[in-house]
Amino acid sequence: MAKKGKKKKSGKKRKSAKGPAIIDGISTEEMSKEQLEQHIHRLREEMEREREERNYFQLERDKINTFWEITKRQLDEGKALLRNKDREMEDMEGIQAEGEAPSVRAPEQHH
């Protein structure tokens, strides 16, 4: 029976099948240092705009979540208040029914 072992890693790294990046119709290998620096500057500006936008949307998400939680809590409080009022009404109806039962008299006959 053949022994299973770990495969040995070769010391060579595979080269990517992709060629050099093409920016503004020019490959990065053909760009001058100044062009590359301008491109880096544009990328950093874009990254900063994306970061600011991400932060804005995170704040908006947090606002919506807070609004949701507050509204849900208010709804739960409203439901609890309604249950308590219903219970009070049932208790009052029960008390009135008890109070009426002993006072039920035979109708008086007038001659």
Short mmCIF file of the C-alpha atoms (twelve columns), coordinates in Angstrom:
data_MODEL
# 
_entry.id   MODEL 
# 
loop_
_atom_site.group_PDB 
_atom_site.id 
_atom_site.type_symbol 
_atom_site.label_atom_id 
_atom_site.label_alt_id 
_atom_site.label_comp_id 
_atom_site.label_asym_id 
_atom_site.label_seq_id 
_atom_site.Cartn_x 
_atom_site.Cartn_y 
_atom_site.Cartn_z 
_atom_site.pdbx_PDB_model_num 
ATOM 1   C CA . MET A 1   0.000    0.000  0.000   1 
ATOM 2   C CA . ALA A 2   1.324    3.393  -0.943  1 
ATOM 3   C CA . LYS A 3   2.048    5.801  1.852   1 
ATOM 4   C CA . LYS A 4   0.183    9.095  1.769   1 
ATOM 5   C CA . GLY A 5   2.319    12.064 2.604   1 
ATOM 6   C CA . LYS A 6   2.304    15.781 2.374   1 
ATOM 7   C CA . LYS A 7   3.064    17.253 -0.978  1 
ATOM 8   C CA . LYS A 8   6.226    19.253 -1.123  1 
ATOM 9   C CA . LYS A 9   5.848    22.874 -2.053  1 
ATOM 10  C CA . SER A 10  8.060    24.090 -4.807  1 
ATOM 11  C CA . GLY A 11  10.073   27.212 -4.157  1 
ATOM 12  C CA . LYS A 12  8.801    28.811 -7.345  1 
ATOM 13  C CA . LYS A 13  5.871    31.196 -7.307  1 
ATOM 14  C CA . ARG A 14  3.378    31.059 -10.106 1 
ATOM 15  C CA . LYS A 15  3.177    34.082 -12.286 1 
ATOM 16  C CA . SER A 16  -0.256   35.540 -12.705 1 
ATOM 17  C CA . ALA A 17  -1.868   34.992 -16.058 1 
ATOM 18  C CA . LYS A 18  -2.841   38.664 -16.005 1 
ATOM 19  C CA . GLY A 19  -0.646   41.181 -17.683 1 
ATOM 20  C CA . PRO A 20  0.259    44.598 -16.309 1 
ATOM 21  C CA . ALA A 21  -2.625   46.834 -15.275 1 
ATOM 22  C CA . ILE A 22  -3.895   49.226 -17.913 1 
ATOM 23  C CA . ILE A 23  -4.825   52.703 -16.707 1 
ATOM 24  C CA . ASP A 24  -6.136   55.408 -19.014 1 
ATOM 25  C CA . GLY A 25  -5.218   53.220 -21.981 1 
ATOM 26  C CA . ILE A 26  -1.589   52.887 -20.884 1 
ATOM 27  C CA . SER A 27  -0.059   49.921 -19.081 1 
ATOM 28  C CA . THR A 28  1.557    50.681 -15.746 1 
ATOM 29  C CA . GLU A 29  4.882    49.488 -17.130 1 
ATOM 30  C CA . GLU A 30  4.773    52.172 -19.824 1 
ATOM 31  C CA . MET A 31  3.771    55.007 -17.462 1 
ATOM 32  C CA . SER A 32  6.255    57.584 -16.354 1 
ATOM 33  C CA . LYS A 33  6.909    58.176 -12.679 1 
ATOM 34  C CA . GLU A 34  4.823    61.367 -12.807 1 
ATOM 35  C CA . GLN A 35  1.890    59.559 -14.390 1 
ATOM 36  C CA . LEU A 36  2.044    56.843 -11.741 1 
ATOM 37  C CA . GLU A 37  2.190    59.463 -8.972  1 
ATOM 38  C CA . GLN A 38  -0.859   61.231 -10.459 1 
ATOM 39  C CA . HIS A 39  -2.688   57.938 -10.623 1 
ATOM 40  C CA . ILE A 40  -1.780   57.188 -6.996  1 
ATOM 41  C CA . HIS A 41  -3.072   60.635 -6.018  1 
ATOM 42  C CA . ARG A 42  -6.388   60.000 -7.840  1 
ATOM 43  C CA . LEU A 43  -6.721   56.602 -6.161  1 
ATOM 44  C CA . ARG A 44  -6.105   58.089 -2.719  1 
ATOM 45  C CA . GLU A 45  -8.732   60.787 -3.344  1 
ATOM 46  C CA . GLU A 46  -11.196  58.162 -4.498  1 
ATOM 47  C CA . MET A 47  -10.428  56.023 -1.459  1 
ATOM 48  C CA . GLU A 48  -11.044  58.999 0.843   1 
ATOM 49  C CA . ARG A 49  -14.382  59.759 -0.866  1 
ATOM 50  C CA . GLU A 50  -15.388  56.092 -0.521  1 
ATOM 51  C CA . ARG A 51  -14.396  56.114 3.150   1 
ATOM 52  C CA . GLU A 52  -16.459  59.253 3.802   1 
ATOM 53  C CA . GLU A 53  -19.427  57.751 1.971   1 
ATOM 54  C CA . ARG A 54  -19.123  54.497 3.931   1 
ATOM 55  C CA . ASN A 55  -19.054  56.441 7.210   1 
ATOM 56  C CA . TYR A 56  -22.111  58.436 6.139   1 
ATOM 57  C CA . PHE A 57  -24.067  55.282 5.316   1 
ATOM 58  C CA . GLN A 58  -23.012  53.654 8.583   1 
ATOM 59  C CA . LEU A 59  -24.380  56.682 10.464  1 
ATOM 60  C CA . GLU A 60  -27.604  56.515 8.460   1 
ATOM 61  C CA . ARG A 61  -27.908  52.799 9.225   1 
ATOM 62  C CA . ASP A 62  -27.379  53.487 12.928  1 
ATOM 63  C CA . LYS A 63  -30.039  56.235 12.878  1 
ATOM 64  C CA . ILE A 64  -32.540  53.903 11.225  1 
ATOM 65  C CA . ASN A 65  -31.779  51.111 13.702  1 
ATOM 66  C CA . THR A 66  -32.200  53.501 16.638  1 
ATOM 67  C CA . PHE A 67  -35.490  54.786 15.204  1 
ATOM 68  C CA . TRP A 68  -36.657  51.185 14.742  1 
ATOM 69  C CA . GLU A 69  -35.779  50.229 18.326  1 
ATOM 70  C CA . ILE A 70  -37.496  53.328 19.784  1 
ATOM 71  C CA . THR A 71  -40.604  52.795 17.661  1 
ATOM 72  C CA . LYS A 72  -40.743  49.116 18.573  1 
ATOM 73  C CA . ARG A 73  -40.428  49.980 22.272  1 
ATOM 74  C CA . GLN A 74  -43.212  52.567 21.950  1 
ATOM 75  C CA . LEU A 75  -45.419  49.996 20.225  1 
ATOM 76  C CA . ASP A 76  -44.775  47.464 22.993  1 
ATOM 77  C CA . GLU A 77  -45.582  50.109 25.630  1 
ATOM 78  C CA . GLY A 78  -48.791  51.012 23.774  1 
ATOM 79  C CA . LYS A 79  -49.827  47.361 23.616  1 
ATOM 80  C CA . ALA A 80  -49.127  46.937 27.351  1 
ATOM 81  C CA . LEU A 81  -51.179  50.050 28.126  1 
ATOM 82  C CA . LEU A 82  -54.034  48.735 26.013  1 
ATOM 83  C CA . ARG A 83  -53.915  45.354 27.790  1 
ATOM 84  C CA . ASN A 84  -54.008  47.112 31.159  1 
ATOM 85  C CA . LYS A 85  -56.998  49.244 30.099  1 
ATOM 86  C CA . ASP A 86  -58.813  46.152 28.810  1 
ATOM 87  C CA . ARG A 87  -58.148  44.406 32.121  1 
ATOM 88  C CA . GLU A 88  -59.436  47.447 34.044  1 
ATOM 89  C CA . MET A 89  -62.595  47.495 31.942  1 
ATOM 90  C CA . GLU A 90  -63.168  43.775 32.500  1 
ATOM 91  C CA . ASP A 91  -62.671  44.283 36.246  1 
ATOM 92  C CA . MET A 92  -65.142  47.189 36.239  1 
ATOM 93  C CA . GLU A 93  -67.680  45.134 34.296  1 
ATOM 94  C CA . GLY A 94  -67.216  42.298 36.780  1 
ATOM 95  C CA . ILE A 95  -67.753  44.642 39.735  1 
ATOM 96  C CA . GLN A 96  -70.865  46.132 38.130  1 
ATOM 97  C CA . ALA A 97  -72.236  42.653 37.394  1 
ATOM 98  C CA . GLU A 98  -71.642  41.618 41.018  1 
ATOM 99  C CA . GLY A 99  -73.304  44.790 42.264  1 
ATOM 100 C CA . GLU A 100 -76.338  44.242 40.066  1 
ATOM 101 C CA . ALA A 101 -76.912  40.613 40.967  1 
ATOM 102 C CA . PRO A 102 -78.012  41.138 44.603  1 
ATOM 103 C CA . SER A 103 -80.105  44.140 43.731  1 
ATOM 104 C CA . VAL A 104 -82.212  42.263 41.224  1 
ATOM 105 C CA . ARG A 105 -85.731  42.406 42.583  1 
ATOM 106 C CA . ALA A 106 -88.979  41.174 41.369  1 
ATOM 107 C CA . PRO A 107 -90.763  43.883 39.528  1 
ATOM 108 C CA . GLU A 108 -93.178  45.738 41.717  1 
ATOM 109 C CA . GLN A 109 -96.770  45.550 40.794  1 
ATOM 110 C CA . HIS A 110 -98.684  48.738 40.872  1 
ATOM 111 C CA . HIS A 111 -102.412 48.472 41.649  1 
# 
